[in-house]
Amino acid sequence: MAAPRFLATRMAASRFLATTFRRRQRQPYKKSRSFTSTSAPRADFTHAVIGGGAVGLAIARRLQSHGPSVSTVLIERHRHVGTETSSRNSEVIHAGLYYGHGTLKTRLCLHGRRMLYALCDARRIPHSNCGKWIVAQDDAQMAELEKLHAVARELDVPTRFLAPDEARRREPDVRAARGVLESPTTGIVDSHAYMAFLQGDFEDRGGDCALGAAVTDVEAVDGGRGGYRIWTRTEGHLADDEPITAETVVNSAGLAAAEVQNMILPAHRHRELYYAKGSYFSYAAAHPKPTTLVYPAPTPGHGGLGTHLTIDMAGRVRFGPDVEWTDDPTDVKVNASRLAAALDDIQTYLPGLQRDAVDLDYCGIRPKLGRQSSVVGGRNFIDFHIVKEEGFEGFVNLLGIESPGLTSSLAIGEYVHGLLYK
Ligand SMILES: Cc1cc2nc3c(=O)[nH]c(=O)nc-3n(C[C@H](O)[C@H](O)[C@H](O)COP(=O)(O)OP(=O)(O)OC[C@H]3O[C@@H](n4cnc5c(N)ncnc54)[C@H](O)[C@@H]3O)c2cc1C
């Protein structure tokens, strides 16, 4: 005889936990939602966060910190967290210069940067407030630097132009024919150590990680007022697991976020993402090797920030990312044909580059809401989409979480918590 529906769901949740979770002692479930009076009674979890990248981890940790009565599950399709975009980026803590006034990207980047430095200091997560240079080679690029400087002043983000002799003394190998704008609050972080901390802290607070479990379908029961039923498929299995239930769902699925939101929202609200691949190049030479991050002046309308020079926490120099549109979000093989163009770009600011010491490294893919600009000033700048979707109680949807998503992650966690609990 089939188990009663409620019991079947609880049994399914137990099997799900047993097979895919690192299960911790949890408080017995109590109805706790304070944000609506018509909540789903006795769901398996208060919150389900789909996607275990830096952003999903930060959101899950923040939701789980709400109080002892909350139960949060983080569902990640791979066996480890943070193996997609969150480990395929520049690991730069952005100052917040590029995204203009009144945008979510600026607000969350500024707040997220402060939170990230404070957390890294407090919890000894490897990071460095190393600063960065943005360099101009001609008048048009200098005009872009002037614009950045003006915006930075209005946002209260420190920037300053360097005198040519100071620039030459500090980084003699860097060419900046027209000028250098320095951003002293920019830095770098070990993104893997950061995510390992977030996961451990989330679990220490009683959160559950379901790893190797891909979400295959989500049903909003009574428009979300009755909670959400979530189907997953464990890695290597041919059929779905029994569904679990959650009072709220947060879609933080990165490159697959449109697929996940399309499982929930009706057809006329379906969306698609565009994928801007960015390749990185390693550098094996001991000289020239600047000690500052170096970015070219931003090009309005460009899908990224230009092929820049960054340094990781181990002191390794890498160049990238460039921009190459692809239809395949799994296309993470560096395209060798990109190397020659990248070398030419790099040599505009590092003329002594040893070209034969540059090699293909790795690439990451930006999940974008359009083939448009990443920086304000370009046509049709696109902001982060982080909203509680209308008509779907308790569903928070994150789309287009490209750069500066890593920098903003802790602030995004606060923001999502605010959307659910305010
Ligand atoms: C080339 C590049 C350079 C960048 N440089 C910087 C930088 O220097 N500084 C900065 O602040 N930001 C940078 N970013 C942006 C930053 O990396 C991202 O904004 C951030 O990592 C996004 O994190 P996320 O958690 O949203 O996405 P992801 O890391 O992609 O995580 C999403 C997770 O969802 C999981 N998932 C997807 N579908 C499902 C499903 N159906 N079921 C279960 N799990 C699912 C995936 O497996 C994945 O682990 C860069 C991005 C790129 C591409």
The ligand as an SDF file (V2000), in Angstrom:
LIG
                    3D

 53 58  0  0  0  0  0  0  0  0999 V2000
   35.3540   35.1620  -17.0270 C   0  0  0  0  0  0  0  0  0  0  0  0
   34.7400   35.6780  -15.7710 C   0  0  0  0  0  0  0  0  0  0  0  0
   35.4460   36.5400  -14.9320 C   0  0  0  0  0  0  0  0  0  0  0  0
   34.8580   37.0380  -13.7650 C   0  0  0  0  0  0  0  0  0  0  0  0
   35.6090   37.7870  -12.8940 N   0  0  0  0  0  0  0  0  0  0  0  0
   35.0450   38.2480  -11.7490 C   0  0  0  0  0  0  0  0  0  0  0  0
   35.8030   38.9860  -10.8180 C   0  0  0  0  0  0  0  0  0  0  0  0
   37.0040   39.1580  -10.9840 O   0  0  0  0  0  0  0  0  0  0  0  0
   35.1850   39.4720   -9.7220 N   0  0  0  0  0  0  0  0  0  0  0  0
   33.8540   39.2880   -9.4900 C   0  0  0  0  0  0  0  0  0  0  0  0
   33.3190   39.7990   -8.5070 O   0  0  0  0  0  0  0  0  0  0  0  0
   33.1240   38.5130  -10.3360 N   0  0  0  0  0  0  0  0  0  0  0  0
   33.6820   37.9840  -11.4340 C   0  0  0  0  0  0  0  0  0  0  0  0
   32.9630   37.2050  -12.2950 N   0  0  0  0  0  0  0  0  0  0  0  0
   31.5690   36.9120  -11.9620 C   0  0  0  0  0  0  0  0  0  0  0  0
   31.4800   35.8050  -10.9130 C   0  0  0  0  0  0  0  0  0  0  0  0
   32.3640   34.7500  -11.2020 O   0  0  0  0  0  0  0  0  0  0  0  0
   30.0400   35.2880  -10.9130 C   0  0  0  0  0  0  0  0  0  0  0  0
   29.1500   36.3800  -10.8210 O   0  0  0  0  0  0  0  0  0  0  0  0
   29.7560   34.3680   -9.7490 C   0  0  0  0  0  0  0  0  0  0  0  0
   30.7410   33.3740   -9.6550 O   0  0  0  0  0  0  0  0  0  0  0  0
   28.3940   33.7580   -9.9370 C   0  0  0  0  0  0  0  0  0  0  0  0
   28.1740   32.8370   -8.9030 O   0  0  0  0  0  0  0  0  0  0  0  0
   26.8480   31.9690   -8.9460 P   0  0  0  0  0  0  0  0  0  0  0  0
   26.7900   31.2420   -7.6740 O   0  0  0  0  0  0  0  0  0  0  0  0
   25.7030   32.8530   -9.3250 O   0  0  0  0  0  0  0  0  0  0  0  0
   27.0250   31.0190  -10.2170 O   0  0  0  0  0  0  0  0  0  0  0  0
   27.8450   29.6450  -10.4060 P   0  0  0  0  0  0  0  0  0  0  0  0
   29.1720   29.6990   -9.8120 O   0  0  0  0  0  0  0  0  0  0  0  0
   27.7440   29.3600  -11.8750 O   0  0  0  0  0  0  0  0  0  0  0  0
   26.9800   28.5990   -9.6070 O   0  0  0  0  0  0  0  0  0  0  0  0
   25.7440   28.1330  -10.0580 C   0  0  0  0  0  0  0  0  0  0  0  0
   25.6350   26.7050   -9.6290 C   0  0  0  0  0  0  0  0  0  0  0  0
   24.3290   26.2330   -9.9480 O   0  0  0  0  0  0  0  0  0  0  0  0
   24.4560   24.8620  -10.2390 C   0  0  0  0  0  0  0  0  0  0  0  0
   23.2710   24.4370  -10.9860 N   0  0  0  0  0  0  0  0  0  0  0  0
   22.8840   24.8380  -12.2040 C   0  0  0  0  0  0  0  0  0  0  0  0
   21.7440   24.2250  -12.5550 N   0  0  0  0  0  0  0  0  0  0  0  0
   21.4160   23.4160  -11.5370 C   0  0  0  0  0  0  0  0  0  0  0  0
   20.3400   22.5030  -11.3240 C   0  0  0  0  0  0  0  0  0  0  0  0
   19.3710   22.3150  -12.2490 N   0  0  0  0  0  0  0  0  0  0  0  0
   20.3000   21.8180  -10.1700 N   0  0  0  0  0  0  0  0  0  0  0  0
   21.2630   21.9870   -9.2050 C   0  0  0  0  0  0  0  0  0  0  0  0
   22.3200   22.8160   -9.3790 N   0  0  0  0  0  0  0  0  0  0  0  0
   22.3790   23.5400  -10.5230 C   0  0  0  0  0  0  0  0  0  0  0  0
   25.7230   24.7940  -11.0440 C   0  0  0  0  0  0  0  0  0  0  0  0
   26.2650   23.4910  -11.0820 O   0  0  0  0  0  0  0  0  0  0  0  0
   26.6080   25.7980  -10.3410 C   0  0  0  0  0  0  0  0  0  0  0  0
   27.4740   25.1810   -9.4000 O   0  0  0  0  0  0  0  0  0  0  0  0
   33.5180   36.6890  -13.4490 C   0  0  0  0  0  0  0  0  0  0  0  0
   32.8120   35.8290  -14.2920 C   0  0  0  0  0  0  0  0  0  0  0  0
   33.4220   35.3250  -15.4370 C   0  0  0  0  0  0  0  0  0  0  0  0
   32.6680   34.3710  -16.3100 C   0  0  0  0  0  0  0  0  0  0  0  0
  1  2  1  0
  2  3  1  0
  2 52  2  0
  3  4  2  0
  4  5  1  0
  4 50  1  0
  5  6  2  0
  6  7  1  0
  6 13  1  0
  7  8  2  0
  7  9  1  0
  9 10  1  0
 10 11  2  0
 10 12  1  0
 12 13  2  0
 13 14  1  0
 14 15  1  0
 14 50  1  0
 15 16  1  0
 16 17  1  0
 16 18  1  0
 18 19  1  0
 18 20  1  0
 20 21  1  0
 20 22  1  0
 22 23  1  0
 23 24  1  0
 24 25  2  0
 24 26  1  0
 24 27  1  0
 27 28  1  0
 28 29  2  0
 28 30  1  0
 28 31  1  0
 31 32  1  0
 32 33  1  0
 33 34  1  0
 33 48  1  0
 34 35  1  0
 35 36  1  0
 35 46  1  0
 36 37  1  0
 36 45  1  0
 37 38  2  0
 38 39  1  0
 39 40  1  0
 39 45  2  0
 40 41  1  0
 40 42  2  0
 42 43  1  0
 43 44  2  0
 44 45  1  0
 46 47  1  0
 46 48  1  0
 48 49  1  0
 50 51  2  0
 51 52  1  0
 52 53  1  0
M  END
$$$$
